[in-house]
Amino acid sequence: MTKGTSSFGKRRNKTHTLCRRCGSKAYHLQKSTCGKCGYPAKRKRKCMDSVKEQRLNPRGQLLQHPVHLKDFKD
Ligand SMILES: [Zn+2]
């Protein structure tokens, strides 16, 4: 058996169907949740990585006050 085109013909059971909120094919049928928007959760699912990057310094510690490089200049 190969992992490529020839084996794709055996994919019959679908795990995801169209989400009724966001419309993308990310609604998991067994979990009954959407992988994209988080339906049926009230709040929309969103990636928090960008928020963490803003508030954490390179060591992963939370910055109490945002410090900008320009503040160190004389
Ligand atoms: Zn969705």
N, CA, C, O and the ligand as a Tripos MOL2 file, in Angstrom:
@<TRIPOS>MOLECULE
protein
  297   295    75     0     0
PROTEIN
NO_CHARGES

@<TRIPOS>ATOM
      1 N           0.8470   -1.2030    0.0000 N.3       1 MET1
      2 CA          0.0000    0.0000    0.0000 C.3       1 MET1
      3 C           0.8800    1.2500    0.0000 C.2       1 MET1
      4 O           1.8800    1.3310    0.7140 O.2       1 MET1
      5 N           0.4940    2.1780   -0.7880 N.am      2 THR2
      6 CA          1.2110    3.4400   -0.8130 C.3       2 THR2
      7 C           0.4470    4.4910   -0.0300 C.2       2 THR2
      8 O          -0.7310    4.3240    0.2880 O.2       2 THR2
      9 N           1.1230    5.5500    0.2650 N.am      3 LYS3
     10 CA          0.4670    6.6340    1.0090 C.3       3 LYS3
     11 C          -0.0350    7.7330    0.0800 C.2       3 LYS3
     12 O          -0.5800    8.7400    0.5320 O.2       3 LYS3
     13 N           0.1510    7.5340   -1.2060 N.am      4 GLY4
     14 CA         -0.1510    8.5940   -2.1530 C.3       4 GLY4
     15 C          -1.5010    8.4340   -2.8300 C.2       4 GLY4
     16 O          -2.4840    8.0290   -2.2090 O.2       4 GLY4
     17 N          -1.5300    8.7570   -4.1030 N.am      5 THR5
     18 CA         -2.7840    8.8620   -4.8440 C.3       5 THR5
     19 C          -3.5780    7.5650   -4.8410 C.2       5 THR5
     20 O          -4.8060    7.5970   -4.7610 O.2       5 THR5
     21 N          -2.8950    6.4160   -4.9260 N.am      6 SER6
     22 CA         -3.6110    5.1590   -5.0670 C.3       6 SER6
     23 C          -4.4180    4.8080   -3.8300 C.2       6 SER6
     24 O          -5.4410    4.1310   -3.9320 O.2       6 SER6
     25 N          -3.9710    5.2590   -2.6600 N.am      7 SER7
     26 CA         -4.6890    4.9280   -1.4280 C.3       7 SER7
     27 C          -5.7870    5.9380   -1.1150 C.2       7 SER7
     28 O          -6.6240    5.6850   -0.2500 O.2       7 SER7
     29 N          -5.7980    7.0680   -1.7980 N.am      8 PHE8
     30 CA         -6.8330    8.0760   -1.5270 C.3       8 PHE8
     31 C          -8.2230    7.5780   -1.9160 C.2       8 PHE8
     32 O          -9.2260    8.0750   -1.4040 O.2       8 PHE8
     33 N          -8.2860    6.5980   -2.8210 N.am      9 GLY9
     34 CA         -9.5750    6.0680   -3.2410 C.3       9 GLY9
     35 C         -10.2870    5.3210   -2.1280 C.2       9 GLY9
     36 O         -11.4940    5.0990   -2.2180 O.2       9 GLY9
     37 N          -9.5610    4.9210   -1.0630 N.am     10 LYS10
     38 CA        -10.1770    4.1780    0.0360 C.3      10 LYS10
     39 C         -10.7540    5.0950    1.1060 C.2      10 LYS10
     40 O         -11.3840    4.6260    2.0550 O.2      10 LYS10
     41 N         -10.5420    6.3990    0.9570 N.am     11 ARG11
     42 CA        -11.0680    7.3360    1.9490 C.3      11 ARG11
     43 C         -12.5790    7.5140    1.7280 C.2      11 ARG11
     44 O         -13.0010    8.2730    0.8550 O.2      11 ARG11
     45 N         -13.3650    6.8230    2.5080 N.am     12 ARG12
     46 CA        -14.8150    6.9030    2.3370 C.3      12 ARG12
     47 C         -15.4760    7.6250    3.5070 C.2      12 ARG12
     48 O         -16.3740    8.4440    3.3110 O.2      12 ARG12
     49 N         -15.0240    7.3170    4.7340 N.am     13 ASN13
     50 CA        -15.6750    7.9100    5.8980 C.3      13 ASN13
     51 C         -15.1750    9.3320    6.1010 C.2      13 ASN13
     52 O         -13.9740    9.5610    6.2430 O.2      13 ASN13
     53 N         -16.0870   10.2720    6.1120 N.am     14 LYS14
     54 CA        -15.6540   11.6490    6.3000 C.3      14 LYS14
     55 C         -15.7200   12.0160    7.7800 C.2      14 LYS14
     56 O         -16.6890   11.7080    8.4740 O.2      14 LYS14
     57 N         -14.6770   12.6760    8.2360 N.am     15 THR15
     58 CA        -14.6050   13.0910    9.6360 C.3      15 THR15
     59 C         -15.1250   14.5040    9.8170 C.2      15 THR15
     60 O         -15.6190   14.8560   10.8880 O.2      15 THR15
     61 N         -15.0160   15.3080    8.7810 N.am     16 HIS16
     62 CA        -15.4350   16.7050    8.8810 C.3      16 HIS16
     63 C         -16.5240   16.9970    7.8560 C.2      16 HIS16
     64 O         -16.4930   16.4820    6.7390 O.2      16 HIS16
     65 N         -17.4570   17.8040    8.2360 N.am     17 THR17
     66 CA        -18.4850   18.2760    7.3230 C.3      17 THR17
     67 C         -18.6010   19.7890    7.4440 C.2      17 THR17
     68 O         -17.9090   20.4140    8.2480 O.2      17 THR17
     69 N         -19.4750   20.3630    6.6460 N.am     18 LEU18
     70 CA        -19.5810   21.8150    6.6410 C.3      18 LEU18
     71 C         -20.0830   22.3280    7.9880 C.2      18 LEU18
     72 O         -21.0670   21.8210    8.5270 O.2      18 LEU18
     73 N         -19.4050   23.3250    8.5200 N.am     19 CYS19
     74 CA        -19.8350   23.9450    9.7640 C.3      19 CYS19
     75 C         -20.9840   24.8930    9.4670 C.2      19 CYS19
     76 O         -20.9690   25.6320    8.4830 O.2      19 CYS19
     77 N         -21.9920   24.8530   10.3530 N.am     20 ARG20
     78 CA        -23.1770   25.6900   10.0690 C.3      20 ARG20
     79 C         -22.9390   27.1390   10.4810 C.2      20 ARG20
     80 O         -23.7230   28.0130   10.1110 O.2      20 ARG20
     81 N         -21.8740   27.4180   11.2390 N.am     21 ARG21
     82 CA        -21.5910   28.8110   11.6000 C.3      21 ARG21
     83 C         -20.5720   29.4500   10.6600 C.2      21 ARG21
     84 O         -20.8380   30.5020   10.0790 O.2      21 ARG21
     85 N         -19.4050   28.8190   10.5070 N.am     22 CYS22
     86 CA        -18.3790   29.4680    9.6970 C.3      22 CYS22
     87 C         -18.3790   28.9470    8.2660 C.2      22 CYS22
     88 O         -17.7600   29.5530    7.3910 O.2      22 CYS22
     89 N         -19.0660   27.8280    8.0110 N.am     23 GLY23
     90 CA        -19.2210   27.3590    6.6460 C.3      23 GLY23
     91 C         -18.0330   26.5820    6.1080 C.2      23 GLY23
     92 O         -18.0750   26.1080    4.9720 O.2      23 GLY23
     93 N         -16.9740   26.4390    6.8970 N.am     24 SER24
     94 CA        -15.8210   25.6960    6.4150 C.3      24 SER24
     95 C         -15.9950   24.2090    6.7360 C.2      24 SER24
     96 O         -16.7640   23.8440    7.6250 O.2      24 SER24
     97 N         -15.2800   23.3650    6.0120 N.am     25 LYS25
     98 CA        -15.4140   21.9130    6.2210 C.3      25 LYS25
     99 C         -14.5230   21.4900    7.3740 C.2      25 LYS25
    100 O         -13.5980   20.6970    7.1960 O.2      25 LYS25
    101 N         -14.8060   22.0250    8.5620 N.am     26 ALA26
    102 CA        -13.9930   21.7540    9.7360 C.3      26 ALA26
    103 C         -14.8300   21.2380   10.8950 C.2      26 ALA26
    104 O         -14.3070   21.0480   11.9930 O.2      26 ALA26
    105 N         -16.1200   21.0070   10.6740 N.am     27 TYR27
    106 CA        -16.9990   20.5200   11.7460 C.3      27 TYR27
    107 C         -16.7980   19.0200   11.8950 C.2      27 TYR27
    108 O         -17.1580   18.2470   11.0060 O.2      27 TYR27
    109 N         -16.2120   18.6020   13.0390 N.am     28 HIS28
    110 CA        -15.9050   17.2030   13.2780 C.3      28 HIS28
    111 C         -17.1680   16.4590   13.6800 C.2      28 HIS28
    112 O         -17.8600   16.8510   14.6200 O.2      28 HIS28
    113 N         -17.4670   15.3740   12.9520 N.am     29 LEU29
    114 CA        -18.7430   14.6980   13.1610 C.3      29 LEU29
    115 C         -18.7800   13.9340   14.4800 C.2      29 LEU29
    116 O         -19.8240   13.8970   15.1310 O.2      29 LEU29
    117 N         -17.6740   13.3260   14.8900 N.am     30 GLN30
    118 CA        -17.6760   12.5550   16.1360 C.3      30 GLN30
    119 C         -17.5190   13.4500   17.3480 C.2      30 GLN30
    120 O         -18.1490   13.2190   18.3800 O.2      30 GLN30
    121 N         -16.6850   14.4670   17.2310 N.am     31 LYS31
    122 CA        -16.4990   15.3860   18.3510 C.3      31 LYS31
    123 C         -17.6170   16.4110   18.4310 C.2      31 LYS31
    124 O         -17.8420   17.0120   19.4810 O.2      31 LYS31
    125 N         -18.3270   16.6140   17.3050 N.am     32 SER32
    126 CA        -19.4030   17.6060   17.2200 C.3      32 SER32
    127 C         -18.9060   19.0110   17.5390 C.2      32 SER32
    128 O         -19.5990   19.8030   18.1770 O.2      32 SER32
    129 N         -17.7160   19.2960   17.0920 N.am     33 THR33
    130 CA        -17.1720   20.6430   17.2530 C.3      33 THR33
    131 C         -16.5100   21.0670   15.9520 C.2      33 THR33
    132 O         -16.0400   20.2410   15.1700 O.2      33 THR33
    133 N         -16.4880   22.3500   15.7490 N.am     34 CYS34
    134 CA        -15.8110   22.8680   14.5660 C.3      34 CYS34
    135 C         -14.3590   23.1660   14.9160 C.2      34 CYS34
    136 O         -14.0800   23.8250   15.9180 O.2      34 CYS34
    137 N         -13.4370   22.6820   14.0940 N.am     35 GLY35
    138 CA        -12.0220   22.9010   14.3500 C.3      35 GLY35
    139 C         -11.5750   24.3020   14.0100 C.2      35 GLY35
    140 O         -10.4880   24.7210   14.4070 O.2      35 GLY35
    141 N         -12.4020   25.0350   13.2780 N.am     36 LYS36
    142 CA        -11.9950   26.3740   12.8700 C.3      36 LYS36
    143 C         -12.5710   27.4450   13.7870 C.2      36 LYS36
    144 O         -11.8370   28.3010   14.2810 O.2      36 LYS36
    145 N         -13.8840   27.4020   14.0170 N.am     37 CYS37
    146 CA        -14.5050   28.4680   14.8100 C.3      37 CYS37
    147 C         -14.8880   27.9860   16.2020 C.2      37 CYS37
    148 O         -15.2560   28.8000   17.0480 O.2      37 CYS37
    149 N         -14.8100   26.6680   16.4650 N.am     38 GLY38
    150 CA        -15.1160   26.1670   17.7900 C.3      38 GLY38
    151 C         -16.5840   25.8930   18.0360 C.2      38 GLY38
    152 O         -16.9690   25.5790   19.1620 O.2      38 GLY38
    153 N         -17.4250   26.0050   16.9990 N.am     39 TYR39
    154 CA        -18.8590   25.7340   17.1390 C.3      39 TYR39
    155 C         -19.0700   24.3620   17.7570 C.2      39 TYR39
    156 O         -18.3860   23.4320   17.3320 O.2      39 TYR39
    157 N         -19.9660   24.1520   18.7320 N.am     40 PRO40
    158 CA        -21.0120   25.0520   19.1870 C.3      40 PRO40
    159 C         -20.6330   25.9390   20.3680 C.2      40 PRO40
    160 O         -21.5240   26.4500   21.0470 O.2      40 PRO40
    161 N         -19.3540   26.1400   20.6370 N.am     41 ALA41
    162 CA        -18.9710   27.0500   21.7090 C.3      41 ALA41
    163 C         -19.4110   28.4740   21.3730 C.2      41 ALA41
    164 O         -19.4470   28.8760   20.2100 O.2      41 ALA41
    165 N         -19.7420   29.2230   22.4210 N.am     42 LYS42
    166 CA        -20.2710   30.5710   22.1750 C.3      42 LYS42
    167 C         -19.2090   31.4810   21.5810 C.2      42 LYS42
    168 O         -19.4440   32.2070   20.6150 O.2      42 LYS42
    169 N         -18.0190   31.4140   22.1990 N.am     43 ARG43
    170 CA        -16.9710   32.3120   21.7310 C.3      43 ARG43
    171 C         -16.2760   31.6900   20.5290 C.2      43 ARG43
    172 O         -16.1710   30.4700   20.3990 O.2      43 ARG43
    173 N         -15.8170   32.5520   19.6790 N.am     44 LYS44
    174 CA        -15.1210   32.0800   18.4900 C.3      44 LYS44
    175 C         -13.7310   31.5950   18.8560 C.2      44 LYS44
    176 O         -13.0210   32.2370   19.6300 O.2      44 LYS44
    177 N         -13.3460   30.4500   18.2890 N.am     45 ARG45
    178 CA        -12.0190   29.9360   18.5200 C.3      45 ARG45
    179 C         -11.0130   30.8060   17.7840 C.2      45 ARG45
    180 O         -11.1840   31.1000   16.6010 O.2      45 ARG45
    181 N          -9.9650   31.2150   18.4860 N.am     46 LYS46
    182 CA         -8.9120   31.9700   17.8070 C.3      46 LYS46
    183 C          -7.5610   31.5930   18.3630 C.2      46 LYS46
    184 O          -7.4370   31.1450   19.5030 O.2      46 LYS46
    185 N          -6.5590   31.7820   17.5460 N.am     47 CYS47
    186 CA         -5.2100   31.4260   17.9440 C.3      47 CYS47
    187 C          -4.6590   32.4850   18.8870 C.2      47 CYS47
    188 O          -4.7520   33.6810   18.6110 O.2      47 CYS47
    189 N          -4.0770   32.0330   20.0190 N.am     48 MET48
    190 CA         -3.5950   32.9660   21.0250 C.3      48 MET48
    191 C          -2.1030   33.2180   20.8880 C.2      48 MET48
    192 O          -1.5370   33.9490   21.7020 O.2      48 MET48
    193 N          -1.4510   32.6460   19.8990 N.am     49 ASP49
    194 CA         -0.0090   32.7630   19.7770 C.3      49 ASP49
    195 C           0.4220   34.2130   19.6310 C.2      49 ASP49
    196 O           1.4090   34.6300   20.2350 O.2      49 ASP49
    197 N          -0.3050   34.9790   18.8390 N.am     50 SER50
    198 CA          0.0880   36.3540   18.6050 C.3      50 SER50
    199 C          -0.0200   37.1720   19.8850 C.2      50 SER50
    200 O           0.7760   38.0840   20.1100 O.2      50 SER50
    201 N          -1.0140   36.8460   20.7340 N.am     51 VAL51
    202 CA         -1.1860   37.5720   21.9810 C.3      51 VAL51
    203 C          -0.0420   37.2540   22.9320 C.2      51 VAL51
    204 O           0.4660   38.1390   23.6200 O.2      51 VAL51
    205 N           0.3690   35.9620   22.9690 N.am     52 LYS52
    206 CA          1.4550   35.5690   23.8610 C.3      52 LYS52
    207 C           2.7540   36.2400   23.4520 C.2      52 LYS52
    208 O           3.5340   36.6660   24.3040 O.2      52 LYS52
    209 N           2.9890   36.3350   22.1440 N.am     53 GLU53
    210 CA          4.2270   36.9310   21.6740 C.3      53 GLU53
    211 C           4.3420   38.3740   22.1140 C.2      53 GLU53
    212 O           5.4340   38.8530   22.4200 O.2      53 GLU53
    213 N           3.2120   39.0700   22.1460 N.am     54 GLN54
    214 CA          3.2540   40.4700   22.5080 C.3      54 GLN54
    215 C           3.5540   40.6470   23.9900 C.2      54 GLN54
    216 O           4.2340   41.6000   24.3710 O.2      54 GLN54
    217 N           3.0620   39.7500   24.8270 N.am     55 ARG55
    218 CA          3.1290   39.9710   26.2640 C.3      55 ARG55
    219 C           4.2550   39.1950   26.9230 C.2      55 ARG55
    220 O           4.5490   39.4350   28.0940 O.2      55 ARG55
    221 N           4.9040   38.2600   26.2050 N.am     56 LEU56
    222 CA          5.9730   37.4900   26.8010 C.3      56 LEU56
    223 C           7.3210   37.9450   26.2460 C.2      56 LEU56
    224 O           7.4430   38.2490   25.0590 O.2      56 LEU56
    225 N           8.3270   37.9880   27.1140 N.am     57 ASN57
    226 CA          9.6630   38.2960   26.6390 C.3      57 ASN57
    227 C          10.2830   37.0160   26.0740 C.2      57 ASN57
    228 O           9.6700   35.9530   26.1720 O.2      57 ASN57
    229 N          11.4890   37.0880   25.4820 N.am     58 PRO58
    230 CA         12.0710   35.8980   24.8400 C.3      58 PRO58
    231 C          12.2320   34.6960   25.7700 C.2      58 PRO58
    232 O          12.2760   33.5620   25.2930 O.2      58 PRO58
    233 N          12.3200   34.9130   27.0680 N.am     59 ARG59
    234 CA         12.4290   33.7870   27.9990 C.3      59 ARG59
    235 C          11.0720   33.1700   28.3190 C.2      59 ARG59
    236 O          11.0130   32.1560   29.0150 O.2      59 ARG59
    237 N          10.0030   33.7450   27.8380 N.am     60 GLY60
    238 CA          8.6770   33.2130   28.1000 C.3      60 GLY60
    239 C           8.0530   33.7650   29.3600 C.2      60 GLY60
    240 O           7.0090   33.2810   29.7960 O.2      60 GLY60
    241 N           8.6770   34.7800   29.9600 N.am     61 GLN61
    242 CA          8.1190   35.3830   31.1660 C.3      61 GLN61
    243 C           7.1710   36.5080   30.7890 C.2      61 GLN61
    244 O           7.3720   37.2030   29.7930 O.2      61 GLN61
    245 N           6.1530   36.6730   31.5850 N.am     62 LEU62
    246 CA          5.1610   37.6990   31.2820 C.3      62 LEU62
    247 C           5.7090   39.0810   31.6270 C.2      62 LEU62
    248 O           6.2270   39.3070   32.7200 O.2      62 LEU62
    249 N           5.5840   39.9880   30.6800 N.am     63 LEU63
    250 CA          6.0400   41.3530   30.9140 C.3      63 LEU63
    251 C           4.9510   42.1250   31.6500 C.2      63 LEU63
    252 O           3.8010   42.1630   31.2130 O.2      63 LEU63
    253 N           5.3240   42.7410   32.7750 N.am     64 GLN64
    254 CA          4.3610   43.5400   33.5070 C.3      64 GLN64
    255 C           4.0650   44.8260   32.7570 C.2      64 GLN64
    256 O           2.9070   45.2060   32.5850 O.2      64 GLN64
    257 N           5.1320   45.4960   32.3100 N.am     65 HIS65
    258 CA          4.9490   46.7230   31.5510 C.3      65 HIS65
    259 C           5.7130   46.5910   30.2470 C.2      65 HIS65
    260 O           6.8850   46.2140   30.2600 O.2      65 HIS65
    261 N           5.0980   46.8840   29.1530 N.am     66 PRO66
    262 CA          5.8040   46.7950   27.8750 C.3      66 PRO66
    263 C           6.9930   47.7440   27.8460 C.2      66 PRO66
    264 O           6.8250   48.9460   28.0530 O.2      66 PRO66
    265 N           8.1900   47.2250   27.5910 N.am     67 VAL67
    266 CA          9.3910   48.0490   27.5290 C.3      67 VAL67
    267 C           9.8590   48.0870   26.0870 C.2      67 VAL67
    268 O          10.0730   47.0440   25.4700 O.2      67 VAL67
    269 N          10.0130   49.2560   25.5660 N.am     68 HIS68
    270 CA         10.4300   49.4000   24.1770 C.3      68 HIS68
    271 C          11.9000   49.7690   24.1170 C.2      68 HIS68
    272 O          12.4390   50.3920   25.0310 O.2      68 HIS68
    273 N          12.5350   49.3770   23.0300 N.am     69 LEU69
    274 CA         13.9670   49.6020   22.8890 C.3      69 LEU69
    275 C          14.2970   51.0840   22.9140 C.2      69 LEU69
    276 O          15.3680   51.4710   23.3800 O.2      69 LEU69
    277 N          13.3880   51.9210   22.4160 N.am     70 LYS70
    278 CA         13.6960   53.3410   22.3510 C.3      70 LYS70
    279 C          13.8330   53.9670   23.7420 C.2      70 LYS70
    280 O          14.4410   55.0280   23.8850 O.2      70 LYS70
    281 N          13.2770   53.3240   24.7540 N.am     71 ASP71
    282 CA         13.3520   53.8670   26.1000 C.3      71 ASP71
    283 C          14.7680   53.8120   26.6600 C.2      71 ASP71
    284 O          15.1030   54.5630   27.5760 O.2      71 ASP71
    285 N          15.6290   52.8950   26.0970 N.am     72 PHE72
    286 CA         16.9820   52.7740   26.6080 C.3      72 PHE72
    287 C          17.9350   53.7640   25.9600 C.2      72 PHE72
    288 O          19.0630   53.9390   26.4230 O.2      72 PHE72
    289 N          17.4950   54.4020   24.9070 N.am     73 LYS73
    290 CA         18.3740   55.3410   24.2160 C.3      73 LYS73
    291 C          18.4770   56.6410   25.0020 C.2      73 LYS73
    292 O          17.5140   57.0890   25.6230 O.2      73 LYS73
    293 N          19.6760   57.2410   24.9620 N.am     74 ASP74
    294 CA         19.8730   58.5030   25.6440 C.3      74 ASP74
    295 C          19.3550   59.6600   24.8150 C.2      74 ASP74
    296 O          19.4410   60.8120   25.2410 O.2      74 ASP74
    297 ZN        -17.0430   26.5530   12.2390 Zn       75 ZN75
@<TRIPOS>BOND
     1     1     2 1
     2     2     3 1
     3     3     4 2
     4     3     5 am
     5     5     6 1
     6     6     7 1
     7     7     8 2
     8     7     9 am
     9     9    10 1
    10    10    11 1
    11    11    12 2
    12    11    13 am
    13    13    14 1
    14    14    15 1
    15    15    16 2
    16    15    17 am
    17    17    18 1
    18    18    19 1
    19    19    20 2
    20    19    21 am
    21    21    22 1
    22    22    23 1
    23    23    24 2
    24    23    25 am
    25    25    26 1
    26    26    27 1
    27    27    28 2
    28    27    29 am
    29    29    30 1
    30    30    31 1
    31    31    32 2
    32    31    33 am
    33    33    34 1
    34    34    35 1
    35    35    36 2
    36    35    37 am
    37    37    38 1
    38    38    39 1
    39    39    40 2
    40    39    41 am
    41    41    42 1
    42    42    43 1
    43    43    44 2
    44    43    45 am
    45    45    46 1
    46    46    47 1
    47    47    48 2
    48    47    49 am
    49    49    50 1
    50    50    51 1
    51    51    52 2
    52    51    53 am
    53    53    54 1
    54    54    55 1
    55    55    56 2
    56    55    57 am
    57    57    58 1
    58    58    59 1
    59    59    60 2
    60    59    61 am
    61    61    62 1
    62    62    63 1
    63    63    64 2
    64    63    65 am
    65    65    66 1
    66    66    67 1
    67    67    68 2
    68    67    69 am
    69    69    70 1
    70    70    71 1
    71    71    72 2
    72    71    73 am
    73    73    74 1
    74    74    75 1
    75    75    76 2
    76    75    77 am
    77    77    78 1
    78    78    79 1
    79    79    80 2
    80    79    81 am
    81    81    82 1
    82    82    83 1
    83    83    84 2
    84    83    85 am
    85    85    86 1
    86    86    87 1
    87    87    88 2
    88    87    89 am
    89    89    90 1
    90    90    91 1
    91    91    92 2
    92    91    93 am
    93    93    94 1
    94    94    95 1
    95    95    96 2
    96    95    97 am
    97    97    98 1
    98    98    99 1
    99    99   100 2
   100    99   101 am
   101   101   102 1
   102   102   103 1
   103   103   104 2
   104   103   105 am
   105   105   106 1
   106   106   107 1
   107   107   108 2
   108   107   109 am
   109   109   110 1
   110   110   111 1
   111   111   112 2
   112   111   113 am
   113   113   114 1
   114   114   115 1
   115   115   116 2
   116   115   117 am
   117   117   118 1
   118   118   119 1
   119   119   120 2
   120   119   121 am
   121   121   122 1
   122   122   123 1
   123   123   124 2
   124   123   125 am
   125   125   126 1
   126   126   127 1
   127   127   128 2
   128   127   129 am
   129   129   130 1
   130   130   131 1
   131   131   132 2
   132   131   133 am
   133   133   134 1
   134   134   135 1
   135   135   136 2
   136   135   137 am
   137   137   138 1
   138   138   139 1
   139   139   140 2
   140   139   141 am
   141   141   142 1
   142   142   143 1
   143   143   144 2
   144   143   145 am
   145   145   146 1
   146   146   147 1
   147   147   148 2
   148   147   149 am
   149   149   150 1
   150   150   151 1
   151   151   152 2
   152   151   153 am
   153   153   154 1
   154   154   155 1
   155   155   156 2
   156   155   157 am
   157   157   158 1
   158   158   159 1
   159   159   160 2
   160   159   161 am
   161   161   162 1
   162   162   163 1
   163   163   164 2
   164   163   165 am
   165   165   166 1
   166   166   167 1
   167   167   168 2
   168   167   169 am
   169   169   170 1
   170   170   171 1
   171   171   172 2
   172   171   173 am
   173   173   174 1
   174   174   175 1
   175   175   176 2
   176   175   177 am
   177   177   178 1
   178   178   179 1
   179   179   180 2
   180   179   181 am
   181   181   182 1
   182   182   183 1
   183   183   184 2
   184   183   185 am
   185   185   186 1
   186   186   187 1
   187   187   188 2
   188   187   189 am
   189   189   190 1
   190   190   191 1
   191   191   192 2
   192   191   193 am
   193   193   194 1
   194   194   195 1
   195   195   196 2
   196   195   197 am
   197   197   198 1
   198   198   199 1
   199   199   200 2
   200   199   201 am
   201   201   202 1
   202   202   203 1
   203   203   204 2
   204   203   205 am
   205   205   206 1
   206   206   207 1
   207   207   208 2
   208   207   209 am
   209   209   210 1
   210   210   211 1
   211   211   212 2
   212   211   213 am
   213   213   214 1
   214   214   215 1
   215   215   216 2
   216   215   217 am
   217   217   218 1
   218   218   219 1
   219   219   220 2
   220   219   221 am
   221   221   222 1
   222   222   223 1
   223   223   224 2
   224   223   225 am
   225   225   226 1
   226   226   227 1
   227   227   228 2
   228   227   229 am
   229   229   230 1
   230   230   231 1
   231   231   232 2
   232   231   233 am
   233   233   234 1
   234   234   235 1
   235   235   236 2
   236   235   237 am
   237   237   238 1
   238   238   239 1
   239   239   240 2
   240   239   241 am
   241   241   242 1
   242   242   243 1
   243   243   244 2
   244   243   245 am
   245   245   246 1
   246   246   247 1
   247   247   248 2
   248   247   249 am
   249   249   250 1
   250   250   251 1
   251   251   252 2
   252   251   253 am
   253   253   254 1
   254   254   255 1
   255   255   256 2
   256   255   257 am
   257   257   258 1
   258   258   259 1
   259   259   260 2
   260   259   261 am
   261   261   262 1
   262   262   263 1
   263   263   264 2
   264   263   265 am
   265   265   266 1
   266   266   267 1
   267   267   268 2
   268   267   269 am
   269   269   270 1
   270   270   271 1
   271   271   272 2
   272   271   273 am
   273   273   274 1
   274   274   275 1
   275   275   276 2
   276   275   277 am
   277   277   278 1
   278   278   279 1
   279   279   280 2
   280   279   281 am
   281   281   282 1
   282   282   283 1
   283   283   284 2
   284   283   285 am
   285   285   286 1
   286   286   287 1
   287   287   288 2
   288   287   289 am
   289   289   290 1
   290   290   291 1
   291   291   292 2
   292   291   293 am
   293   293   294 1
   294   294   295 1
   295   295   296 2
@<TRIPOS>SUBSTRUCTURE
     1 MET1         2 RESIDUE 1 A MET
     2 THR2         6 RESIDUE 1 A THR
     3 LYS3        10 RESIDUE 1 A LYS
     4 GLY4        14 RESIDUE 1 A GLY
     5 THR5        18 RESIDUE 1 A THR
     6 SER6        22 RESIDUE 1 A SER
     7 SER7        26 RESIDUE 1 A SER
     8 PHE8        30 RESIDUE 1 A PHE
     9 GLY9        34 RESIDUE 1 A GLY
    10 LYS10       38 RESIDUE 1 A LYS
    11 ARG11       42 RESIDUE 1 A ARG
    12 ARG12       46 RESIDUE 1 A ARG
    13 ASN13       50 RESIDUE 1 A ASN
    14 LYS14       54 RESIDUE 1 A LYS
    15 THR15       58 RESIDUE 1 A THR
    16 HIS16       62 RESIDUE 1 A HIS
    17 THR17       66 RESIDUE 1 A THR
    18 LEU18       70 RESIDUE 1 A LEU
    19 CYS19       74 RESIDUE 1 A CYS
    20 ARG20       78 RESIDUE 1 A ARG
    21 ARG21       82 RESIDUE 1 A ARG
    22 CYS22       86 RESIDUE 1 A CYS
    23 GLY23       90 RESIDUE 1 A GLY
    24 SER24       94 RESIDUE 1 A SER
    25 LYS25       98 RESIDUE 1 A LYS
    26 ALA26      102 RESIDUE 1 A ALA
    27 TYR27      106 RESIDUE 1 A TYR
    28 HIS28      110 RESIDUE 1 A HIS
    29 LEU29      114 RESIDUE 1 A LEU
    30 GLN30      118 RESIDUE 1 A GLN
    31 LYS31      122 RESIDUE 1 A LYS
    32 SER32      126 RESIDUE 1 A SER
    33 THR33      130 RESIDUE 1 A THR
    34 CYS34      134 RESIDUE 1 A CYS
    35 GLY35      138 RESIDUE 1 A GLY
    36 LYS36      142 RESIDUE 1 A LYS
    37 CYS37      146 RESIDUE 1 A CYS
    38 GLY38      150 RESIDUE 1 A GLY
    39 TYR39      154 RESIDUE 1 A TYR
    40 PRO40      158 RESIDUE 1 A PRO
    41 ALA41      162 RESIDUE 1 A ALA
    42 LYS42      166 RESIDUE 1 A LYS
    43 ARG43      170 RESIDUE 1 A ARG
    44 LYS44      174 RESIDUE 1 A LYS
    45 ARG45      178 RESIDUE 1 A ARG
    46 LYS46      182 RESIDUE 1 A LYS
    47 CYS47      186 RESIDUE 1 A CYS
    48 MET48      190 RESIDUE 1 A MET
    49 ASP49      194 RESIDUE 1 A ASP
    50 SER50      198 RESIDUE 1 A SER
    51 VAL51      202 RESIDUE 1 A VAL
    52 LYS52      206 RESIDUE 1 A LYS
    53 GLU53      210 RESIDUE 1 A GLU
    54 GLN54      214 RESIDUE 1 A GLN
    55 ARG55      218 RESIDUE 1 A ARG
    56 LEU56      222 RESIDUE 1 A LEU
    57 ASN57      226 RESIDUE 1 A ASN
    58 PRO58      230 RESIDUE 1 A PRO
    59 ARG59      234 RESIDUE 1 A ARG
    60 GLY60      238 RESIDUE 1 A GLY
    61 GLN61      242 RESIDUE 1 A GLN
    62 LEU62      246 RESIDUE 1 A LEU
    63 LEU63      250 RESIDUE 1 A LEU
    64 GLN64      254 RESIDUE 1 A GLN
    65 HIS65      258 RESIDUE 1 A HIS
    66 PRO66      262 RESIDUE 1 A PRO
    67 VAL67      266 RESIDUE 1 A VAL
    68 HIS68      270 RESIDUE 1 A HIS
    69 LEU69      274 RESIDUE 1 A LEU
    70 LYS70      278 RESIDUE 1 A LYS
    71 ASP71      282 RESIDUE 1 A ASP
    72 PHE72      286 RESIDUE 1 A PHE
    73 LYS73      290 RESIDUE 1 A LYS
    74 ASP74      294 RESIDUE 1 A ASP
    75 ZN75       297 GROUP 0 **** ****
